[in-house]
Amino acid sequence: MSVTGLYFIPSSTSTTPSSSIPLVDAFIERFQAAYQNATLTGKWAMEHRLLRDTPSIVEPTKHQPRYMHFLNLSRFPNHAFICTSRLPKDELEEAAAAAIAATKLLSRPQEFYEPEIPLPPLRIEQEPQEPVPEEPQADDDELQLIQQQELLFKQHREQRQQQEAKRKQEEEERAKEEEQRKLEEQQMLLFASAGQQNRPAEAAETGQEDQESEEQQKLKDQQKKQEEEEANEPEEKKMVMVTVDTPSLYNFYTMIVRAANPLWMPRHTVTVPHASSAVFELENFVVRIGEVKQTAPATRTRGVIVEIDYKISSSPDDVDEEDETWPLDYDDTLDDHQSKDPVLLTPEDWETGESVIREFWKRFAVPGAREYIRVKHIGEEARLARQQGLKRLTTWKGPNPPSDGITGVDLARQYMEAFRIGR
């Protein structure tokens, strides 16, 4: 059972005064100088592709842009990860209504009329009058269908207004609760400061411990509040994560780019080549360092990614990741293996791992690095599995789920959040 953390160092950050040394080599030297007992065990690779929905040219939309991530990690040779944004509920309903209306129109039998041959006009001595064009009369079925569409869109508009009013009311209630909580915290701080002034000097150590416990309680309250906000977040703001085998990942990406090109456009593709990477092991830590290169739309170096994997316990149920790296004599072959059932991480595990990873990172940290540990919706699949009484992470709804399940989904969320570069 392990907790991972990512640190991304942009290419603008320099770790060495010499420009002749690549950034990744300079950072590897920096790490080896900080941890001289670290052992080089192999190499690794990664590929991340990002798609964005095509913005509308007809009318601007109020919704946030949607993204689709494709991630392939060499440490998980059996499966890759796909993550996409949900379609907003109102747009989904409008699209469904439009599809139903179009289906009804296409399913109607088409009628063909032969034009009548006009008779020659009679010659009358009266002045010729210009023929008045007759207005085409709409068919009863078409009128009924148009009325149904207008009624349906009106209902959608009313539902949307009700949802917005309900959302505003919830936000107001949440703001009131936040103000009440802040007032209570201020009162607690005032009482605590007054109590510390009245205490004798001999009780200073006890007061320090109480203050530390209060800070820990505040951190727990903040984490709990974040989990509640993520649980109450609208469905359209959540990302859907699935796992597929690696060949299916590239087939699906090709299909989306070719067939759904008007809806999705490629944003970028970044990779970590195995030649520009290294894997180190040190006690309970596994550190992966790699150079992030952008291959599309333009080729350039984006920076260095550092993955710190901290093993919390040595339980026999943990996933064995000793063979997850590529050897130094890489020959483009990987033994296919099945991962064991992973132990579901708890919020306490993440809290402990986060503090340990930060302390480990401080010894070779670089100013300007971006941290990705407890990113948004981290551990969501673990919470769902725990609620359903499952012992593994999986997207399989039927009996006998696959053995690999959805191992590494939290790490995939960290990588996807880190590589949303140039949003």
C-alpha positions as CSV (number, residue, x, y, z in Angstrom):
1,M,0.0,0.0,0.0
2,S,1.6,3.2,-1.2
3,V,0.9,6.9,-1.5
4,T,2.3,8.9,-4.5
5,G,3.0,12.5,-5.1
6,L,4.1,14.4,-8.2
7,Y,6.3,17.5,-8.7
8,F,6.5,19.2,-12.0
9,I,9.5,21.5,-12.7
10,P,8.9,23.7,-15.7
11,S,11.7,24.1,-18.3
12,S,12.0,27.8,-17.3
13,T,13.3,26.7,-13.9
14,S,17.1,26.2,-13.9
15,T,18.8,23.9,-11.4
16,T,22.3,24.5,-12.7
17,P,24.2,27.5,-13.9
18,S,25.5,25.6,-16.9
19,S,23.2,25.6,-19.9
20,S,25.1,22.7,-21.6
21,I,23.6,20.1,-19.1
22,P,20.0,19.0,-19.8
23,L,17.5,19.9,-17.1
24,V,16.7,16.2,-16.4
25,D,20.4,15.3,-16.0
26,A,21.0,18.2,-13.7
27,F,18.0,17.3,-11.6
28,I,19.1,13.6,-11.4
29,E,22.5,14.8,-10.1
30,R,20.8,17.0,-7.6
31,F,18.8,14.1,-6.3
32,Q,21.8,11.8,-6.1
33,A,23.7,14.4,-4.2
34,A,20.9,14.7,-1.7
35,Y,20.4,10.9,-1.3
36,Q,23.7,9.2,-2.0
37,N,22.3,5.8,-0.9
38,A,19.7,5.7,-3.6
39,T,20.0,2.8,-6.1
40,L,19.3,3.2,-9.8
41,T,17.0,0.3,-10.7
42,G,15.7,1.0,-14.2
43,K,13.8,3.3,-16.5
44,W,10.1,4.2,-17.1
45,A,8.0,5.9,-19.7
46,M,4.7,7.8,-20.0
47,E,2.4,9.3,-22.6
48,H,-0.4,11.7,-22.1
49,R,-2.8,13.0,-24.8
50,L,-5.3,15.8,-24.1
51,L,-8.4,16.7,-26.2
52,R,-10.7,19.7,-25.7
53,D,-14.2,20.1,-26.9
54,T,-14.6,22.4,-29.9
55,P,-16.1,25.8,-28.9
56,S,-19.3,26.7,-30.5
57,I,-19.2,29.3,-33.3
58,V,-22.9,29.9,-33.3
59,E,-23.4,31.2,-29.8
60,P,-21.2,31.3,-26.7
61,T,-21.8,28.8,-24.0
62,K,-21.8,29.5,-20.2
63,H,-20.4,26.1,-19.4
64,Q,-16.7,25.3,-18.7
65,P,-14.7,23.6,-21.5
66,R,-14.7,19.8,-21.4
67,Y,-11.5,17.7,-21.6
68,M,-10.7,14.2,-22.5
69,H,-7.4,12.6,-21.1
70,F,-5.6,9.6,-22.5
71,L,-2.8,8.3,-20.2
72,N,-0.5,5.4,-20.6
73,L,2.1,4.5,-17.9
74,S,4.8,1.8,-18.4
75,R,4.3,0.7,-14.7
76,F,0.8,-0.5,-15.7
77,P,1.3,-2.6,-18.8
78,N,-2.1,-4.3,-18.7
79,H,-4.3,-1.2,-18.8
80,A,-4.4,2.5,-19.6
81,F,-6.6,5.3,-18.4
82,I,-9.3,7.5,-20.1
83,C,-10.9,10.4,-18.2
84,T,-13.5,12.8,-19.7
85,S,-15.8,15.6,-18.5
86,R,-19.5,15.0,-18.2
87,L,-21.9,16.7,-20.5
88,P,-23.9,19.4,-18.6
89,K,-27.4,18.2,-17.8
90,D,-29.3,21.0,-19.6
91,E,-27.3,20.5,-22.8
92,L,-27.8,16.7,-22.5
93,E,-31.6,17.2,-22.3
94,E,-31.7,19.6,-25.2
95,A,-29.6,17.3,-27.3
96,A,-31.9,14.4,-26.4
97,A,-35.0,16.5,-27.3
98,A,-33.5,17.6,-30.6
99,A,-32.5,14.0,-31.4
100,I,-36.1,12.8,-30.7
101,A,-37.6,15.5,-32.8
102,A,-35.2,14.8,-35.7
103,T,-36.0,11.1,-35.5
104,K,-39.8,11.8,-35.7
105,L,-39.3,14.0,-38.7
106,L,-37.2,11.4,-40.5
107,S,-39.5,8.6,-39.7
108,R,-42.6,10.3,-41.3
109,P,-43.5,8.9,-44.7
110,Q,-42.6,11.4,-47.4
111,E,-45.4,12.4,-49.9
112,F,-44.6,13.5,-53.4
113,Y,-47.0,15.6,-55.4
114,E,-47.0,15.9,-59.2
115,P,-47.3,19.5,-60.4
116,E,-50.6,20.2,-62.2
117,I,-50.4,21.5,-65.7
118,P,-51.8,25.1,-65.7
119,L,-54.6,25.8,-68.2
120,P,-54.1,28.7,-70.6
121,P,-55.8,31.9,-69.2
122,L,-59.1,33.0,-70.7
123,R,-58.9,36.2,-72.7
124,I,-61.2,38.7,-70.9
125,E,-61.3,42.3,-71.7
126,Q,-60.7,43.1,-68.0
127,E,-57.4,44.4,-66.9
128,P,-55.0,41.7,-66.0
129,Q,-54.5,41.2,-62.3
130,E,-51.3,40.0,-60.7
131,P,-51.8,36.6,-59.2
132,V,-51.6,36.6,-55.4
133,P,-49.2,33.9,-54.2
134,E,-50.9,31.5,-51.8
135,E,-49.2,31.0,-48.5
136,P,-48.2,27.4,-47.9
137,Q,-50.3,25.8,-45.3
138,A,-48.4,23.9,-42.7
139,D,-49.3,20.3,-42.2
140,D,-51.2,19.4,-39.0
141,D,-48.5,16.9,-37.9
142,E,-45.8,19.5,-38.4
143,L,-47.7,22.1,-36.4
144,Q,-48.3,19.5,-33.6
145,L,-44.6,18.6,-33.6
146,I,-43.5,22.2,-33.5
147,Q,-45.9,22.8,-30.6
148,Q,-44.5,19.8,-28.8
149,Q,-40.9,21.0,-29.3
150,E,-41.8,24.5,-28.0
151,L,-43.5,23.0,-25.0
152,L,-40.6,20.7,-24.3
153,F,-38.0,23.5,-24.6
154,K,-40.2,25.7,-22.3
155,Q,-40.3,22.9,-19.7
156,H,-36.5,22.6,-20.0
157,R,-36.1,26.4,-19.5
158,E,-38.4,26.3,-16.4
159,Q,-36.4,23.3,-15.0
160,R,-33.2,25.2,-15.6
161,Q,-34.5,28.3,-13.9
162,Q,-35.6,26.2,-10.9
163,Q,-32.2,24.5,-10.7
164,E,-30.4,27.8,-10.8
165,A,-32.7,29.2,-8.1
166,K,-32.1,26.1,-6.0
167,R,-28.4,26.3,-6.5
168,K,-28.3,30.0,-5.5
169,Q,-30.3,29.1,-2.4
170,E,-27.8,26.4,-1.5
171,E,-24.9,28.7,-2.1
172,E,-26.5,31.3,0.2
173,E,-27.0,28.7,2.9
174,R,-23.5,27.5,2.5
175,A,-22.2,31.0,2.8
176,K,-24.2,31.5,6.0
177,E,-22.8,28.2,7.4
178,E,-19.3,29.4,6.5
179,E,-19.8,32.7,8.3
180,Q,-21.2,30.9,11.4
181,R,-18.2,28.5,11.3
182,K,-15.7,31.4,11.1
183,L,-17.4,33.2,14.1
184,E,-17.2,30.0,16.1
185,E,-13.5,29.6,15.2
186,Q,-12.8,33.2,16.2
187,Q,-14.6,32.7,19.5
188,M,-12.6,29.5,20.1
189,L,-9.4,31.4,19.4
190,L,-10.3,34.2,21.7
191,F,-11.1,31.7,24.5
192,A,-7.9,29.8,23.8
193,S,-5.8,33.0,23.9
194,A,-7.5,34.2,27.1
195,G,-6.9,30.8,28.7
196,Q,-3.2,30.8,27.7
197,Q,-2.8,34.3,29.3
198,N,-4.2,33.0,32.6
199,R,-2.2,29.8,32.7
200,P,1.0,29.6,34.7
201,A,4.4,29.3,33.1
202,E,4.6,25.6,34.0
203,A,1.7,24.8,31.6
204,A,3.4,26.2,28.5
205,E,4.2,22.7,27.1
206,T,0.6,21.6,27.6
207,G,-0.6,24.7,25.7
208,Q,1.7,24.0,22.9
209,E,0.3,20.4,22.5
210,D,-3.2,21.8,22.6
211,Q,-2.4,24.2,19.9
212,E,-0.9,21.5,17.7
213,S,-4.0,19.3,18.3
214,E,-6.2,22.3,17.3
215,E,-4.2,22.8,14.1
216,Q,-4.5,19.1,13.3
217,Q,-8.3,19.3,13.9
218,K,-8.5,22.3,11.6
219,L,-6.7,20.4,8.8
220,K,-9.1,17.5,9.3
221,D,-12.1,19.8,9.2
222,Q,-10.8,21.4,6.0
223,Q,-10.3,18.0,4.4
224,K,-13.8,16.9,5.5
225,K,-15.3,20.0,4.1
226,Q,-13.4,19.5,0.8
227,E,-14.8,15.9,0.6
228,E,-18.3,17.1,1.3
229,E,-18.0,19.8,-1.5
230,E,-16.7,17.2,-3.9
231,A,-19.6,14.9,-3.0
232,N,-22.2,17.7,-3.5
233,E,-20.6,18.9,-6.7
234,P,-22.8,19.0,-9.8
235,E,-22.5,15.9,-12.0
236,E,-21.4,18.0,-15.0
237,K,-18.2,19.2,-13.1
238,K,-17.1,15.7,-12.3
239,M,-14.7,13.6,-14.5
240,V,-15.5,10.0,-15.5
241,M,-12.5,7.7,-15.2
242,V,-12.3,4.3,-17.0
243,T,-9.6,1.8,-17.7
244,V,-9.0,-0.1,-21.0
245,D,-6.2,-2.2,-22.4
246,T,-3.4,-0.3,-24.1
247,P,-4.3,-1.3,-27.8
248,S,-7.9,-0.2,-27.2
249,L,-6.7,3.2,-25.9
250,Y,-5.0,4.1,-29.2
251,N,-7.9,2.7,-31.3
252,F,-10.4,4.8,-29.3
253,Y,-8.2,7.9,-29.6
254,T,-7.9,7.4,-33.4
255,M,-11.6,7.0,-33.7
256,I,-12.3,10.2,-31.7
257,V,-9.8,12.2,-33.7
258,R,-11.1,11.0,-37.1
259,A,-14.8,10.5,-36.6
260,A,-15.5,13.1,-33.9
261,N,-13.1,15.8,-35.2
262,P,-15.9,18.5,-35.3
263,L,-16.6,17.8,-31.6
264,W,-13.1,17.3,-30.1
265,M,-9.8,18.8,-31.1
266,P,-6.3,17.7,-30.0
267,R,-4.7,20.0,-27.5
268,H,-1.3,18.5,-27.0
269,T,0.6,15.3,-26.5
270,V,3.4,15.0,-23.9
271,T,5.7,12.0,-23.3
272,V,8.5,10.8,-21.0
273,P,10.9,8.8,-23.2
274,H,12.5,5.9,-21.5
275,A,15.9,7.2,-22.6
276,S,15.4,10.4,-20.6
277,S,14.2,8.8,-17.4
278,A,15.5,7.0,-14.3
279,V,14.0,5.0,-11.4
280,F,15.7,5.1,-7.9
281,E,14.9,3.1,-4.8
282,L,15.7,4.1,-1.3
283,E,14.2,2.2,1.7
284,N,10.4,2.7,1.5
285,F,10.6,5.2,-1.4
286,V,10.6,4.7,-5.2
287,V,11.5,7.9,-7.1
288,R,10.8,8.2,-10.8
289,I,12.4,11.2,-12.7
290,G,11.7,11.9,-16.3
291,E,12.0,14.6,-18.9
292,V,8.6,15.8,-20.2
293,K,8.7,16.4,-24.0
294,Q,5.8,17.8,-26.0
295,T,5.5,16.1,-29.4
296,A,2.3,17.8,-30.7
297,P,1.4,20.3,-31.9
298,A,5.0,21.5,-31.6
299,T,8.1,19.6,-30.4
300,R,9.7,21.1,-27.3
301,T,10.8,20.3,-23.8
302,R,8.2,21.2,-21.1
303,G,10.2,20.4,-18.0
304,V,10.9,17.5,-15.6
305,I,8.4,15.3,-13.7
306,V,9.2,13.7,-10.4
307,E,7.1,10.9,-9.0
308,I,7.7,10.0,-5.3
309,D,6.1,6.7,-4.3
310,Y,6.0,6.1,-0.5
311,K,5.1,2.6,0.7
312,I,3.2,3.0,4.0
313,S,3.2,-0.6,5.1
314,S,4.7,-3.9,4.0
315,S,1.4,-5.9,4.1
316,P,1.3,-9.1,2.0
317,D,-1.8,-7.8,0.4
318,D,0.0,-4.9,-1.2
319,V,0.6,-4.7,-4.9
320,D,4.0,-5.9,-5.9
321,E,5.6,-3.2,-8.0
322,E,9.1,-4.5,-8.2
323,D,8.7,-5.5,-11.9
324,E,6.8,-2.3,-12.9
325,T,9.9,-0.5,-14.3
326,W,11.8,-1.0,-17.5
327,P,15.3,-2.4,-17.1
328,L,18.4,-0.5,-18.1
329,D,18.9,-2.8,-21.1
330,Y,15.4,-2.0,-22.4
331,D,14.4,-4.2,-25.4
332,D,10.8,-3.1,-26.1
333,T,9.3,-6.1,-24.4
334,L,7.4,-6.2,-21.1
335,D,6.2,-9.4,-19.4
336,D,2.4,-9.3,-19.1
337,H,1.3,-9.8,-15.5
338,Q,-1.8,-9.3,-13.5
339,S,-1.8,-6.9,-10.5
340,K,-2.9,-8.1,-7.1
341,D,-5.9,-6.6,-5.4
342,P,-4.8,-3.2,-4.0
343,V,-5.6,-2.1,-0.5
344,L,-8.0,0.8,-0.4
345,L,-6.3,3.9,0.9
346,T,-8.1,6.0,3.6
347,P,-8.0,9.8,4.1
348,E,-5.7,9.1,7.1
349,D,-3.3,7.3,4.8
350,W,-3.2,10.2,2.4
351,E,-2.6,12.6,5.2
352,T,0.3,10.6,6.5
353,G,1.8,10.0,3.1
354,E,1.5,13.7,2.1
355,S,3.5,14.9,5.1
356,V,6.2,12.2,4.6
357,I,6.5,12.9,0.8
358,R,6.9,16.7,1.5
359,E,9.7,16.1,4.0
360,F,11.4,13.7,1.5
361,W,11.1,16.3,-1.3
362,K,12.6,19.2,0.8
363,R,16.1,17.8,0.5
364,F,16.3,18.2,-3.3
365,A,13.4,20.6,-3.9
366,V,13.6,23.3,-6.6
367,P,11.9,26.7,-6.3
368,G,9.0,27.1,-8.7
369,A,8.0,23.4,-8.7
370,R,4.3,22.5,-8.8
371,E,3.0,20.0,-6.3
372,Y,0.2,17.4,-7.1
373,I,-0.6,15.1,-4.2
374,R,-4.1,15.5,-2.9
375,V,-5.7,16.7,-6.2
376,K,-9.4,17.1,-6.8
377,H,-11.4,13.9,-6.5
378,I,-8.5,11.9,-5.3
379,G,-9.6,8.7,-3.7
380,E,-13.1,8.9,-5.2
381,E,-13.0,5.4,-6.6
382,A,-11.8,4.1,-3.2
383,R,-14.8,5.8,-1.5
384,L,-17.2,4.3,-3.9
385,A,-15.7,0.8,-3.6
386,R,-15.8,1.1,0.2
387,Q,-19.5,2.1,0.1
388,Q,-20.3,-0.8,-2.2
389,G,-18.4,-3.3,0.1
390,L,-15.8,-4.0,-2.5
391,K,-12.1,-4.7,-1.7
392,R,-10.7,-3.5,-5.0
393,L,-11.0,-0.6,-7.3
394,T,-13.0,-1.5,-10.4
395,T,-15.4,-0.2,-13.0
396,W,-16.9,-3.6,-13.6
397,K,-20.6,-3.7,-12.6
398,G,-21.2,-7.4,-12.9
399,P,-19.9,-10.5,-11.1
400,N,-16.2,-11.6,-11.2
401,P,-14.5,-8.3,-11.9
402,P,-11.2,-8.3,-13.7
403,S,-8.1,-9.0,-11.6
404,D,-6.3,-5.7,-12.4
405,G,-9.4,-3.6,-11.6
406,I,-8.6,0.0,-11.8
407,T,-5.2,0.0,-10.1
408,G,-3.4,3.3,-10.2
409,V,-6.4,5.5,-10.7
410,D,-5.3,8.0,-8.1
411,L,-1.9,8.3,-9.7
412,A,-3.6,8.8,-13.1
413,R,-5.6,11.7,-11.7
414,Q,-2.4,13.3,-10.4
415,Y,-0.7,13.0,-13.9
416,M,-3.8,14.3,-15.7
417,E,-4.0,17.3,-13.4
418,A,-0.3,18.0,-13.8
419,F,-0.3,17.8,-17.6
420,R,-3.3,20.2,-18.1
421,I,-0.6,22.5,-19.4
422,G,-1.7,25.6,-21.4
423,R,-5.3,25.3,-20.6
